[in-house]
Amino acid sequence: MSQSINQIAANHPAPDITAVSDQQWAHRLESFAKDARMHEDNINLPASAAAKIGRPMLVVGLLMLVVAAIGIFSISFKHALAGIEIGVFTILAISLGSLFWTMVFHALNAGWSITLRRQFENLASLVWIPALCLIVIAIIEVAMGGVLLTWLDPAVRQGNHLLEVKAPYLNGPFLLVRVLIYAICWIGLSQMLLGWSRKADETGDRTLGRKARWWSSFGIPIFAFSATFCAFDFLMSLDYRFFSTMWGVYFFASCALGSASAVAIIMTLVKSAGKLQGVVTEEHFHDLGKLVFAFIVFWAYVSFSQYFLIWYANIPEETMFFTARRAMGFDWLFKLMLIGHFAAPFLVLIWRPIKRSPKLLSLMGIYLILMIALDMAWIILPMLNINDAAATAPSVPGMLIHAAGALGVVMIFGWFVCGKITKSPLIPTKDPMLHEALGHKNYV
């Protein structure tokens, strides 16, 4: 037994970039250049190929936003804004989750993920889109005295003891400051990591990887705090009376799941275009599928834990989160989340062949992003009329406006993604761990 373990260790040595001399590194770069799989035609996607998908997404997105804009006059500005926020938080989850995975891969010096990491970097670098949207939404909320964030409404604040106590945090100027801080942190980290990765493609400088790993160790806590407080500010504070210490983790579960699902979709489309042959294999899809499966379970665990603790404590300020949704006719969405966000994908992705199939995994990715959007709808829509005792579920036209706003934002984000992946090679071409990713085998 000990001899076989020693043989395995000899064949799969622990990665140590510092142990590679300059001469060895030069030899490794030369071997990358000679590898037929690293030919430019295989690791680059032409803009024309991405445009076949990107342009229809742009057209659909713009049409949906026009429909949402019509909803401002036909129904109300509040309903149109709610639909747009569903889309904004869906793409924010994808971008922030991609930033998280990029930093985790760097911090862990993960070799298998190298050929997938560039697409996580690309998605993370587009975080400026939802960040900009949040800044605009915050300005609208403050300027209009609260549209969805009713705690900004002077009439609600007047004589409200709870808001007086929470005023040092729940106030308009501080909200604007916080959202600017979030945007600076997210955009700064994502652009820095993508910039170093692209520069390494050009120069082969190994020290850039060390910088990325060092900064990722600090970036992960920054991500955790900023994502958590952003979820507090724009989602949990929709009802300023409600509170949950698990809210940040609840939103994080959607981030990690949505980003892994999005990369599965991107990689499948890239493979269908005839790119990355022999570079990204079913072995990589298998591990990506494991991440998707893991965070389906994690989302269910966090959601149930939050529900169970609220039910067990039976505190009115907490239980109203669920009772209000039931009273307003959103109980069907709760049941849909239970089956559609957990039970169904769990039973599908538990099968090994599904995780190893790019097409099936990408279909599950599309489905799961839809579930994340519905989860955001479950959070946001019942808060449209939270202070109205006679409130009911939105009408069919209202739901159509919500769907149009959300779909419009997601489709336009997809158009940006299609353009982004053509700007650089589809993988980090001179990463010190690339040889490990190219030879990756999945033994589980």
N, C-alpha and C positions, 0 to 999 in steps of 0.2 A: 504493500500500500504506500509506504513512504517513498519508494522508488518511483512509482507512477505519479505521485504528487510532485516530486522533484522534476520529473520530465515535463509535466504540464507547466510548471513554473518557468522552466528553461525555454519552452516554446512560446510562452506568453509572459514575457517579462513586464514588470510594473513600469508604466510610462514615467520617464524622468527626463524632461527636456534639458535640464542642466547637465545631464550625463552625456549628451551628444556633443562631440567636439565640432569645431567649425568645419573641419575637413569632412566629418561624417555628415554634417548638415548639408554641405555642398553636394556630396554624393547623393543624398536623399532628394534634394531639389532636382538633380539631374535625372534621377529615376522617375520622378513625377513627370518631368518634361517628356521623357521617352515613352511613358505609359499611354497606350492607344486610347484608353478610356478618358484621358485628360485632353483630348483634342478639342480645339475651340468649338467645333461644330457640335460637340457632345455636351459641353458645359456652358453654352450660351444660348439664350432663347432670343430669336429675332423679334423685333418690335411688331412686325406684321403678324406673327403667330399669336402674340398676346392680344393684339387689337381685335382679333376675331371674337374673342370673349369680352374684352374690355369695352368696346364700343356699344354692343347691345346693352351691357350693364349701365353705361352712362345714359343711354336713351331712356331705359326703363326708370332709372333713378330720377332723372329730371321730370319725367311724366308723373311719377308718384309724388314728387315734391310739389308739382303744380296742383295735383289733387288735394294735397294737404293744405296748400295755400287757399284753395277754394273753400276748404273747411273752416278757415278763419271767419269767412263771411256767412257761410251757410249754417254753421253750428256755433262755434266759439273759438276764440284764440287759445283758450285753455286746453281744449281737446286737441287742437292741432299741435300745440307745444308738447303735450303728453306723448303723442305718437312719435314726434321727432326725438324726444328724450329716450324713448324705448330703443330707437335705432342708435342713438349716440352711446348709450351705455352698453349696447351689444358690441359695437366696434371698439369701445374703450376696453371692454373685457378681453377682446381678442388681442389688441395692441399691448395692453399691460401684461397679459399672460405671456405674450411672446417676449417681452422685456424680462420677465421673471425667468423664463426657461433659458434665455440667452445667458443671463448672469449665473444661473445654476450650472449650466454646462461649462462655463468658464471656471467657476469656483471649484467644481469637482474634477476639472481637467478630463472631462468625459471624451473618450476617443470615438465611440460608436456614433455619436451624434454630429460629428464634424460635417458630414455631407448633407445634413438636414439644417444645420445651424444658420446658414445664410438666409433661409426663408423666415426663420424666427427673427433674425436681425432686420429683415426688410419690413415685416409686419410691425415690429417694435418701433422702427424709425418713422412710421406713419402715425404714431401716437399724437403728433401735432394736430391732426384733424379733429379727433374727439376733444382734445385739450382746448383747441380754439373754439369749438362748439360750446364747451362748458363755460368758457369765459364769456361768450356772447349770451348764453342762457343766464348766467349770474348777473350780467349787466341789465338784461331785460327784467329779471325778477326784482332787482333793487330799484330800477327806474320806475317800474309799474307798481311798486309797493306790494309785491307778492302775487304771483299768478298761480303756481303750484305750491310754492313755499309760503304757506299762509302766515307763518310767523313773522314775515316781513310786512304784513298788512297792519297799518296803524290802528285800524278799528279792532283787530284781533288783539293787538298788544295792549290796548288801553285797559287798565285795571286788571290785567291778567297777571296774577302773582307768579305763576310758573314761568312765564316769559320774562318777568322781571328778574327772577333768580338766574335764568339762563342767558340774560342779555349780554354779559361779557363775551360769550361765545356766539350766540345767535343774534348777530346784528349785520347789517348790510356791508359796511366798510370792511369788517374783518372777513366776511365771506369772500369779497373780491380779492383781498390780500391772500387768503388761503388758496384760492383757485389759481392765482398767479404763481404761487410757490409750487403747487402740484405740477403745473405745466412746465415750469423751469426745470424741476427735478426730472420729470419723465423725458422731456425733449433732450435735455443735456446728456443724460445717461445713454439714451438710445442712439443719438447721433455720434457720441464718443465711441461707443462700442462698434457701431457699423463702420465708422471712419477708420478705426484701427484695423478692422478686419479687411477692408478694401485696400488699405495701404500695404498690409502684409502681402496681399496678392501681387502687388507691384514690386515690392522691394525684397520680400522674403525675410524681413527682419523679425527674428524670433522674440525680441524684447517686447514687441507690441502685444504678443500673447500674454506675457507676464504682466504687463500693465493692465490688460483687460481682466485678468484673474484677480489682481490686487484690488482694482476698483469695484469689481463685482462683489467682493466680500463686504464692502461698505454699501454698495448699491442695493443689495437685497433688503437690509433693514430700512433703507430710505423708501424703497418700493412698498414695503409692508405698511409703514406708517402713512405714507401719502395715499395709497389706495384705500386704506381703512377709513381715514378721515374724509376722503372724497365721497365714499359710500355713506358716511354719516351725514355729510352736508347736503347731498342732493337726493338721497333715497330715504334714509331713516328719518330725516327731519321733515319729510313730507307731512308727517304727523308729529309735531313737536312734543306730544305727550308720550309717545312710544319710545322705548329704549331697549336695546339688546346688546349685551357684551359680545355676542357671537356674530354680530352683523358684518364686521370686517372679514372674518373667515368665510362667511357665507358668500360674500361678493368675490373673494379670492378664489373660491372653488369654481365659479363661473369663468374667471380669468384663465385659470390653468386649463380647464376643459375646453373653452372656446378656442384658445390659441393652438392647442394640439390638434383639434379638429380642423381648423383652418389650414394648417400646414399639411395635413393629410390630403385635403382637397387640392391645394397648390401642387404638391408633388405628383399626384395622380394626373393632373392636367399636363404637367411638364413631361411626365413619362409618356402620356398619350401623344405628345408632339414629337416623340422619338428622341428625347434628350435624356441625359444621365443614364444611358445604358451601361450596366455593369458598375455604376457608381452608387446609385440608390437601388437597392434590391428589396426583395420581399423580407429579408432579414431586418432591414431598417424599418419597413412598414410594420413588422411584427412588434418591434420595441415601441414604435410610435403608438400602435394600437394598445399596448399595455398602459401607456400614459393616459390615453383616452379612457380606457376601462377603469383605471385606478381612480380617476377623478369623477367618474360617474358615481362610483361607490362613495368617494369622499363627499361629494355634494349631498348625496342622500344621507350620509351620516351626520353632517353638519345641520342639514335641514331638519332631520328628525330630532336631533339633540336640542335645537332651538325650540321646536314645537313642544317637545316633551317637558323641558324646563319651564316654559311659559304655562303650559297646562297644569303642571304639578304645583308651581308657586301660586297660581290663580290670583295674580295681582292685576287689578282692573286696567292700569296703564299699559300692561303687556298683552293681556288677553283680548283687548279691543282690536289688536292687529288682525286677529283671525275672526272674531265675531262680527266686525264691521264688514269684512269681505263676504262673509256668509249672508249677512243681512242685505247686502247690496246685490246679491245674485251672482257672486263670483265663486261660489262653491264648486262649480263645474271645473273651473280653472285649477283649483286646488287638487281635485281628483285627477285631472289631466296631468299635472306635474308629477303626482305620485306614480302614475303608470307610465307616462310618456318620457319623463326625465330620468326615471330610475329603472323600473321593472322591465320595460321593453328593451331598452338598449343593454341592460345588464344581461338579459337572457340571450341576446344576439352576440354581443362581443365576448362573452365567456368562451365562445368557440374559437379555437386556435386558427382554423382556416379563414375565418372572417378577418381576423387581425392581419393575416398575411396576404390578403387580397387587396390591392390598391383600389380597385373600383368599389368593392363593397365597403371598405373602410372610409372612402371619400363620401359615399352615400350616407353612411352613418354620421360623418362629419357635418354634412349639410343639415341632416335631421337634428343633430344636437345643437347646432347654432340656432335653428328655429326654436328649440326648446329653451335655450338661453333667452331669446327674445321674448318668449311667452312668460318666462320667469320674471323678466323686467316689467312686462305688462301686468303681471300679478302683483308686483310691488307698487307700480305707479298709478294704474287706472282707478283702483278703488279710492285713491286719495283725491280724485277730482272734486268730489262732493262730500268730503269727510265731515264737514261741519253742518251739513244739511241732514236733518233727522229724517226727512222724507225721501232721501236720495235712493235711486235705483240704479241698476246696471245701465250702461250707455245703450242707446238705440243702435239699430243696424247701421244707419248712416254714420253714427259716431264711431263704431268699431271699424268701418271702412276707412275713415279718416285716420284713425290710429295706425291701421295696417299700412296705409299709403305712406304716412310719415316715416314709419320705421323702415319699410322696404326701400324708400327713396334714399335714406341715409346709408343703409347697408350696401345698396347697389353702387352708389357713387364711391364709397370706400373701396369696393371691389374693383372699380375702374382704376383708382389710384394704385392698387396692389398690382394689377396687370401691367401698368406702366413701370412700376418700381422694379419688378423682377427682371426686366430687360436691361437695366442700367449697369449691371455688373455680372460677373460669372455666377452661375447658379449655386456654386459651392465655394468655400475658401480654398483656393488653389495651392497655397503654400503654407498651410498650417502644419506644425510639427507632428500632429497626431493624425494627419490625413491617411497615412499608410494603414493605420489601425482601422479607420472607418472603411477603407476600400476592401479590406479583408475581413470585415465583420461577419461573424457567424452567431446565430442565436441558438443557444443550447437548452433553452427552457421552453 
